[in-house]
């Protein structure tokens, strides 16, 4: 394309030659200039119309503002709903944590009046000068941080409860209870004169002298491995408490349990008698660890002052 420029100030006409690419660029620039001019004119006209409260323009502006406000409100509602759901989950976790904490405290021997999981701890402090409201994102972060803390503490208390229960189970399987509640210790553990031969011999247990028919109680929970008559021990019961620990109860007049039966600590398993190799009514009681006889007084140490083992209690010496 050629453009001829004629002006009286020019001595002769001038010719400008435009390539198609240059022409397209010029047209695009012209279009952009017209577009920006229209946008500027529209903005000025719109502001002026709003300022002059032109009805149509005012309604259009109000409609646009209402749409923006509704979008903002919907955003807030969505965030509040999400945090409300998270808060509900945290409340359920806290209820579980309270119940779990009370069980753990009970297992640990903490009295309820000393520490209550349901009472909030006291808090306080001076008012800060740089305090400000939390933003929505900061509030969400705080909720998530607290939720993670609740979950981790619940997991920790689960582990503590399991360990405390394990300790209680192991303790329940140790022969801490005296097998009779009346009578006295007629013969202790160790070497003594045999009442039949008169020779020095090892006495592998304790003899509790008590009237015939006195209840014989399991010193700990376990499984009855033997409940039978033995020529030396008479009617006897052997209870397996696990981990190589066994207790033996001999010379009974009657057995109340059978082999394979599970017994709990303090359960009646037999009655005192004088069967087998015996000179009178008594209970012969032994404790074995991996088949080796142990002094029962070392295990039966948690006794009251009126127990038949009070005088043999190693902790009271």
C-alpha positions as a Markdown table, in Angstrom:
| # | Residue | x | y | z |
|---|---|---|---|---|
| 1 | Unk | 0.0 | 0.0 | 0.0 |
| 2 | Unk | 1.2 | 3.5 | -0.9 |
| 3 | Unk | 0.2 | 6.8 | 0.7 |
| 4 | Unk | 0.9 | 10.1 | -1.1 |
| 5 | Unk | 1.4 | 13.1 | 1.2 |
| 6 | Unk | 0.8 | 16.5 | -0.3 |
| 7 | Unk | 1.4 | 19.7 | 1.6 |
| 8 | Unk | 2.0 | 23.3 | 0.5 |
| 9 | Unk | 5.0 | 23.4 | 2.8 |
| 10 | Unk | 6.6 | 20.6 | 0.9 |
| 11 | Unk | 8.4 | 21.4 | -2.4 |
| 12 | Unk | 7.0 | 18.1 | -3.8 |
| 13 | Unk | 4.6 | 15.3 | -2.9 |
| 14 | Unk | 6.0 | 12.5 | -0.9 |
| 15 | Unk | 5.0 | 8.8 | -1.1 |
| 16 | Unk | 5.0 | 6.4 | 1.8 |
| 17 | Unk | 5.0 | 2.7 | 1.1 |
| 18 | Unk | 3.4 | 0.4 | 3.8 |
| 19 | Unk | 3.9 | -3.4 | 3.8 |
| 20 | Unk | 0.9 | -5.5 | 4.8 |
| 21 | Unk | 2.6 | -6.3 | 8.2 |
| 22 | Unk | 3.1 | -2.6 | 9.0 |
| 23 | Unk | -0.5 | -1.9 | 8.0 |
| 24 | Unk | -1.8 | -4.6 | 10.3 |
| 25 | Unk | 0.3 | -3.3 | 13.2 |
| 26 | Unk | -1.0 | 0.2 | 12.6 |
| 27 | Unk | -4.6 | -1.0 | 12.5 |
| 28 | Unk | -4.1 | -3.0 | 15.7 |
| 29 | Unk | -2.7 | 0.1 | 17.4 |
| 30 | Unk | -5.6 | 2.2 | 16.2 |
| 31 | Unk | -8.1 | -0.4 | 17.5 |
| 32 | Unk | -6.4 | -0.5 | 21.0 |
| 33 | Unk | -6.4 | 3.3 | 21.2 |
| 34 | Unk | -10.1 | 3.3 | 20.4 |
| 35 | Unk | -10.8 | 0.5 | 22.9 |
| 36 | Unk | -9.0 | 2.2 | 25.8 |
| 37 | Unk | -10.7 | 5.5 | 24.9 |
| 38 | Unk | -14.1 | 3.7 | 25.1 |
| 39 | Unk | -13.2 | 2.0 | 28.5 |
| 40 | Unk | -12.0 | 5.3 | 29.9 |
| 41 | Unk | -15.1 | 7.1 | 28.7 |
| 42 | Unk | -17.4 | 4.3 | 30.2 |
| 43 | Unk | -15.6 | 4.4 | 33.6 |
| 44 | Unk | -16.0 | 8.2 | 33.8 |
| 45 | Unk | -19.6 | 8.0 | 32.6 |
| 46 | Unk | -20.4 | 5.2 | 35.1 |
| 47 | Unk | -18.9 | 7.0 | 38.1 |
| 48 | Unk | -20.6 | 10.2 | 37.1 |
| 49 | Unk | -23.9 | 8.3 | 36.8 |
| 50 | Unk | -23.5 | 6.7 | 40.2 |
| 51 | Unk | -22.6 | 10.0 | 41.7 |
| 52 | Unk | -25.7 | 11.6 | 40.1 |
| 53 | Unk | -27.7 | 8.5 | 41.2 |
| 54 | Unk | -29.0 | 7.6 | 37.8 |
| 55 | Unk | -31.6 | 4.9 | 38.5 |
| 56 | Unk | -30.5 | 2.3 | 35.9 |
| 57 | Unk | -26.8 | 2.7 | 36.7 |
| 58 | Unk | -27.5 | 2.7 | 40.5 |
| 59 | Unk | -29.4 | -0.5 | 40.2 |
| 60 | Unk | -26.7 | -2.1 | 38.1 |
| 61 | Unk | -24.0 | -1.1 | 40.7 |
| 62 | Unk | -26.1 | -2.4 | 43.6 |
| 63 | Unk | -26.6 | -5.7 | 41.8 |
| 64 | Unk | -22.9 | -6.1 | 41.2 |
| 65 | Unk | -22.2 | -5.2 | 44.9 |
| 66 | Unk | -24.8 | -7.7 | 46.1 |
| 67 | Unk | -23.3 | -10.4 | 44.1 |
| 68 | Unk | -19.8 | -9.7 | 45.5 |
| 69 | Unk | -21.2 | -9.6 | 49.1 |
| 70 | Unk | -23.1 | -12.9 | 48.6 |
| 71 | Unk | -19.9 | -14.6 | 47.3 |
| 72 | Unk | -18.0 | -13.3 | 50.3 |
| 73 | Unk | -20.8 | -14.5 | 52.7 |
| 74 | Unk | -20.9 | -17.9 | 51.0 |
| 75 | Unk | -17.1 | -18.2 | 51.4 |
| 76 | Unk | -17.4 | -17.4 | 55.1 |
| 77 | Unk | -20.3 | -19.9 | 55.6 |
| 78 | Unk | -18.3 | -22.6 | 53.9 |
| 79 | Unk | -15.3 | -22.0 | 56.1 |
| 80 | Unk | -17.4 | -21.8 | 59.3 |
| 81 | Unk | -19.2 | -25.1 | 58.3 |
| 82 | Unk | -15.8 | -26.8 | 57.8 |
| 83 | Unk | -14.5 | -25.6 | 61.2 |
| 84 | Unk | -17.8 | -26.6 | 62.9 |
| 85 | Unk | -17.4 | -30.2 | 61.6 |
| 86 | Unk | -13.8 | -30.2 | 62.7 |
| 87 | Unk | -14.9 | -28.8 | 66.1 |
| 88 | Unk | -17.5 | -31.6 | 66.4 |
| 89 | Unk | -14.7 | -34.2 | 65.8 |
| 90 | Unk | -12.5 | -32.5 | 68.4 |
| 91 | Unk | -15.4 | -32.6 | 71.0 |
| 92 | Unk | -15.8 | -36.3 | 70.4 |
| 93 | Unk | -12.0 | -36.8 | 70.8 |
| 94 | Unk | -12.0 | -34.8 | 74.0 |
| 95 | Unk | -14.8 | -36.9 | 75.5 |
| 96 | Unk | -12.8 | -40.0 | 74.6 |
| 97 | Unk | -9.7 | -38.4 | 76.0 |
| 98 | Unk | -11.5 | -37.5 | 79.3 |
| 99 | Unk | -12.7 | -41.1 | 79.7 |
| 100 | Unk | -9.3 | -42.5 | 78.8 |
| 101 | Unk | -7.5 | -40.1 | 81.2 |
| 102 | Unk | -9.8 | -41.1 | 84.0 |
| 103 | Unk | -9.1 | -44.8 | 83.4 |
| 104 | Unk | -5.3 | -44.2 | 83.2 |
| 105 | Unk | -5.5 | -42.1 | 86.5 |
| 106 | Unk | -7.4 | -44.9 | 88.2 |
| 107 | Unk | -4.8 | -47.5 | 87.0 |
| 108 | Unk | -2.0 | -45.2 | 88.2 |
| 109 | Unk | -3.7 | -44.9 | 91.6 |
| 110 | Unk | -4.5 | -41.1 | 91.3 |
| 111 | Unk | -7.5 | -40.1 | 93.3 |
| 112 | Unk | -10.3 | -38.2 | 91.4 |
| 113 | Unk | -10.1 | -35.3 | 93.8 |
| 114 | Unk | -6.4 | -34.9 | 93.1 |
| 115 | Unk | -6.8 | -34.5 | 89.4 |
| 116 | Unk | -9.9 | -34.2 | 87.3 |
| 117 | Unk | -9.8 | -34.4 | 83.5 |
| 118 | Unk | -13.2 | -32.7 | 83.2 |
| 119 | Unk | -12.2 | -29.5 | 84.9 |
| 120 | Unk | -10.5 | -26.8 | 82.9 |
| 121 | Unk | -7.1 | -25.6 | 84.3 |
| 122 | Unk | -6.9 | -22.0 | 85.5 |
| 123 | Unk | -5.4 | -19.5 | 83.1 |
| 124 | Unk | -4.6 | -15.8 | 83.2 |
| 125 | Unk | -2.2 | -13.0 | 82.4 |
| 126 | Unk | -2.0 | -9.3 | 81.6 |
| 127 | Unk | -3.8 | -7.8 | 78.6 |
| 128 | Unk | -1.5 | -7.4 | 75.6 |
| 129 | Unk | -1.3 | -4.1 | 73.8 |
| 130 | Unk | -0.7 | -5.7 | 70.4 |
| 131 | Unk | -3.7 | -8.0 | 70.6 |
| 132 | Unk | -5.7 | -8.3 | 67.4 |
| 133 | Unk | -8.5 | -10.5 | 66.1 |
| 134 | Unk | -7.6 | -13.8 | 64.3 |
| 135 | Unk | -8.1 | -14.0 | 60.6 |
| 136 | Unk | -10.1 | -16.9 | 59.1 |
| 137 | Unk | -6.9 | -18.7 | 57.9 |
| 138 | Unk | -5.2 | -18.2 | 61.3 |
| 139 | Unk | -8.3 | -19.6 | 63.1 |
| 140 | Unk | -8.3 | -22.6 | 60.8 |
| 141 | Unk | -4.6 | -23.2 | 61.5 |
| 142 | Unk | -5.2 | -23.0 | 65.3 |
| 143 | Unk | -8.1 | -25.5 | 65.1 |
| 144 | Unk | -6.0 | -28.0 | 63.1 |
| 145 | Unk | -3.0 | -27.6 | 65.5 |
| 146 | Unk | -5.3 | -28.3 | 68.5 |
| 147 | Unk | -6.9 | -31.3 | 66.7 |
| 148 | Unk | -3.5 | -32.8 | 66.0 |
| 149 | Unk | -2.5 | -32.3 | 69.6 |
| 150 | Unk | -5.6 | -34.0 | 70.9 |
| 151 | Unk | -5.0 | -37.0 | 68.6 |
| 152 | Unk | -1.4 | -37.4 | 69.6 |
| 153 | Unk | -2.2 | -37.2 | 73.3 |
| 154 | Unk | -5.0 | -39.8 | 72.9 |
| 155 | Unk | -2.5 | -42.1 | 71.3 |
| 156 | Unk | 0.0 | -41.5 | 74.1 |
| 157 | Unk | -2.6 | -42.2 | 76.8 |
| 158 | Unk | -3.5 | -45.4 | 74.9 |
| 159 | Unk | 0.0 | -46.6 | 75.2 |
| 160 | Unk | 0.2 | -45.6 | 78.9 |
| 161 | Unk | -3.1 | -47.4 | 79.6 |
| 162 | Unk | -1.9 | -50.6 | 77.9 |
| 163 | Unk | 1.4 | -50.6 | 79.9 |
| 164 | Unk | -0.4 | -50.0 | 83.2 |
| 165 | Unk | -2.9 | -52.7 | 82.4 |
| 166 | Unk | 0.0 | -55.0 | 81.5 |
| 167 | Unk | 1.6 | -54.3 | 84.9 |
| 168 | Unk | -1.6 | -55.0 | 86.7 |
| 169 | Unk | -2.0 | -58.3 | 84.9 |
| 170 | Unk | 1.5 | -59.3 | 85.7 |
| 171 | Unk | 1.0 | -58.3 | 89.3 |
| 172 | Unk | -2.3 | -60.2 | 89.5 |
| 173 | Unk | -0.4 | -63.4 | 88.4 |
| 174 | Unk | 2.2 | -63.1 | 91.3 |
| 175 | Unk | 1.3 | -65.0 | 94.5 |
| 176 | Unk | 0.9 | -62.1 | 96.8 |
| 177 | Unk | -2.2 | -63.3 | 98.7 |
| 178 | Unk | -1.8 | -65.6 | 101.7 |
| 179 | Unk | -3.6 | -68.9 | 100.9 |
| 180 | Unk | -5.4 | -69.0 | 104.3 |
| 181 | Unk | -6.9 | -66.2 | 106.3 |
| 182 | Unk | -6.8 | -67.9 | 109.7 |
| 183 | Unk | -4.3 | -70.1 | 111.6 |
| 184 | Unk | -0.5 | -69.6 | 112.0 |
| 185 | Unk | 2.7 | -70.7 | 110.4 |
| 186 | Unk | 3.7 | -74.0 | 111.9 |
| 187 | Unk | 6.9 | -74.5 | 109.9 |
| 188 | Unk | 9.0 | -72.2 | 107.8 |
| 189 | Unk | 11.0 | -72.6 | 104.6 |
| 190 | Unk | 14.5 | -74.2 | 104.8 |
| 191 | Unk | 16.2 | -77.1 | 106.5 |
| 192 | Unk | 14.5 | -78.6 | 109.5 |
| 193 | Unk | 14.1 | -81.9 | 111.4 |
| 194 | Unk | 11.7 | -84.1 | 109.4 |
| 195 | Unk | 8.7 | -84.9 | 111.7 |
| 196 | Unk | 8.6 | -88.6 | 110.6 |
| 197 | Unk | 12.3 | -89.5 | 110.2 |
| 198 | Unk | 13.9 | -87.1 | 112.7 |
| 199 | Unk | 16.6 | -86.3 | 110.2 |
| 200 | Unk | 17.6 | -82.9 | 108.9 |
| 201 | Unk | 15.8 | -82.3 | 105.6 |
| 202 | Unk | 14.9 | -79.5 | 103.3 |
| 203 | Unk | 11.4 | -78.1 | 103.7 |
| 204 | Unk | 10.5 | -76.5 | 100.4 |
| 205 | Unk | 7.5 | -74.5 | 101.6 |
| 206 | Unk | 5.5 | -73.0 | 104.4 |
| 207 | Unk | 3.1 | -75.0 | 106.7 |
| 208 | Unk | -0.1 | -73.1 | 107.7 |
| 209 | Unk | -1.7 | -74.8 | 110.7 |
| 210 | Unk | -5.5 | -74.3 | 110.5 |
| 211 | Unk | -8.6 | -76.3 | 111.4 |
| 212 | Unk | -9.9 | -78.9 | 109.0 |
| 213 | Unk | -12.3 | -77.4 | 106.5 |
| 214 | Unk | -10.6 | -73.9 | 106.5 |
| 215 | Unk | -10.9 | -72.5 | 102.9 |
| 216 | Unk | -7.7 | -72.6 | 100.9 |
| 217 | Unk | -7.5 | -69.6 | 98.5 |
| 218 | Unk | -5.5 | -69.2 | 95.3 |
| 219 | Unk | -2.5 | -66.9 | 96.0 |
| 220 | Unk | -2.8 | -65.5 | 92.4 |
| 221 | Unk | -4.7 | -66.0 | 89.2 |
| 222 | Unk | -3.7 | -68.8 | 86.9 |
| 223 | Unk | -4.6 | -72.2 | 85.4 |
| 224 | Unk | -4.9 | -75.4 | 87.4 |
| 225 | Unk | -2.3 | -77.7 | 86.1 |
| 226 | Unk | -2.7 | -80.5 | 88.7 |
| 227 | Unk | -5.7 | -81.4 | 90.9 |
| 228 | Unk | -5.2 | -84.9 | 92.2 |
| 229 | Unk | -4.2 | -87.2 | 95.1 |
| 230 | Unk | -0.5 | -87.7 | 95.8 |
| 231 | Unk | 0.9 | -90.2 | 98.3 |
| 232 | Unk | 3.1 | -87.6 | 99.9 |
| 233 | Unk | 1.1 | -84.4 | 99.4 |
| 234 | Unk | -2.4 | -86.0 | 99.7 |
| 235 | Unk | -5.1 | -84.0 | 97.9 |
| 236 | Unk | -3.0 | -81.4 | 96.1 |
| 237 | Unk | -3.5 | -78.5 | 93.7 |
| 238 | Unk | -0.8 | -77.0 | 91.5 |
| 239 | Unk | -1.6 | -73.6 | 89.7 |
| 240 | Unk | 0.5 | -72.3 | 86.8 |
| 241 | Unk | 0.8 | -68.5 | 86.8 |
| 242 | Unk | 2.9 | -68.2 | 83.7 |
| 243 | Unk | 6.5 | -67.3 | 83.1 |
| 244 | Unk | 7.7 | -70.4 | 84.9 |
| 245 | Unk | 5.8 | -69.5 | 88.2 |
| 246 | Unk | 3.8 | -72.2 | 90.0 |
| 247 | Unk | 2.2 | -72.5 | 93.4 |
| 248 | Unk | 1.4 | -75.8 | 95.2 |
| 249 | Unk | -1.3 | -76.5 | 97.9 |
| 250 | Unk | -1.1 | -79.8 | 99.7 |
| 251 | Unk | -2.7 | -82.0 | 102.3 |
| 252 | Unk | -6.2 | -80.8 | 101.5 |
| 253 | Unk | -9.3 | -82.6 | 102.7 |
| 254 | Unk | -11.3 | -81.7 | 99.6 |
| 255 | Unk | -10.5 | -80.2 | 96.2 |
| 256 | Unk | -12.9 | -77.6 | 94.6 |
| 257 | Unk | -11.2 | -77.2 | 91.3 |
| 258 | Unk | -10.2 | -79.5 | 88.4 |
| 259 | Unk | -7.2 | -79.6 | 86.0 |
| 260 | Unk | -7.4 | -77.0 | 83.2 |
| 261 | Unk | -9.7 | -74.7 | 85.2 |
| 262 | Unk | -8.9 | -71.0 | 85.2 |
| 263 | Unk | -8.9 | -69.5 | 88.7 |
| 264 | Unk | -8.7 | -65.9 | 89.9 |
| 265 | Unk | -6.7 | -64.5 | 92.8 |
| 266 | Unk | -8.4 | -65.2 | 96.2 |
| 267 | Unk | -10.7 | -68.0 | 94.8 |
| 268 | Unk | -11.4 | -71.0 | 97.0 |
| 269 | Unk | -9.7 | -74.0 | 95.5 |
| 270 | Unk | -9.7 | -76.5 | 98.3 |
| 271 | Unk | -10.3 | -77.1 | 102.1 |
| 272 | Unk | -7.6 | -77.7 | 104.7 |
| 273 | Unk | -7.1 | -81.3 | 105.8 |
| 274 | Unk | -4.4 | -83.8 | 106.8 |
| 275 | Unk | -4.2 | -86.2 | 103.9 |
| 276 | Unk | -0.9 | -87.7 | 102.6 |
| 277 | Unk | 2.3 | -87.6 | 104.7 |
| 278 | Unk | 1.0 | -85.3 | 107.4 |
| 279 | Unk | 0.9 | -85.2 | 111.2 |
| 280 | Unk | -2.2 | -83.0 | 111.5 |
| 281 | Unk | -4.5 | -80.5 | 109.9 |
| 282 | Unk | -2.5 | -77.9 | 108.0 |
| 283 | Unk | -1.8 | -76.5 | 104.5 |
| 284 | Unk | 1.6 | -77.1 | 102.9 |
| 285 | Unk | 2.2 | -74.2 | 100.5 |
| 286 | Unk | 5.1 | -74.0 | 97.9 |
| 287 | Unk | 6.2 | -71.5 | 95.3 |
| 288 | Unk | 8.3 | -72.7 | 92.3 |
| 289 | Unk | 10.1 | -70.6 | 89.7 |
| 290 | Unk | 11.2 | -72.6 | 86.7 |
| 291 | Unk | 10.9 | -75.7 | 88.8 |
| 292 | Unk | 13.1 | -74.5 | 91.7 |
| 293 | Unk | 11.4 | -74.0 | 95.2 |
| 294 | Unk | 11.5 | -70.4 | 96.5 |
| 295 | Unk | 10.8 | -69.0 | 99.9 |
| 296 | Unk | 7.0 | -68.2 | 99.8 |
| 297 | Unk | 7.5 | -65.4 | 102.3 |
| 298 | Unk | 9.3 | -63.4 | 99.7 |
| 299 | Unk | 6.2 | -63.4 | 97.5 |
| 300 | Unk | 3.6 | -63.2 | 100.3 |
| 301 | Unk | 4.9 | -59.8 | 101.5 |
| 302 | Unk | 1.7 | -57.7 | 101.1 |
| 303 | Unk | 0.1 | -58.9 | 104.2 |
| 304 | Unk | -1.8 | -57.1 | 107.0 |
| 305 | Unk | -0.6 | -57.2 | 110.6 |
| 306 | Unk | -3.1 | -59.9 | 111.5 |
| 307 | Unk | -2.1 | -62.3 | 108.6 |
| 308 | Unk | -0.5 | -65.7 | 109.5 |
| 309 | Unk | 2.6 | -64.4 | 107.6 |
| 310 | Unk | 3.0 | -61.2 | 109.6 |
| 311 | Unk | 5.9 | -62.5 | 111.6 |
| 312 | Unk | 7.6 | -63.8 | 108.4 |
| 313 | Unk | 7.1 | -60.7 | 106.3 |
| 314 | Unk | 10.6 | -59.6 | 105.2 |
| 315 | Unk | 9.5 | -56.0 | 104.9 |
| 316 | Unk | 8.6 | -55.8 | 108.5 |
| 317 | Unk | 11.9 | -57.0 | 109.9 |
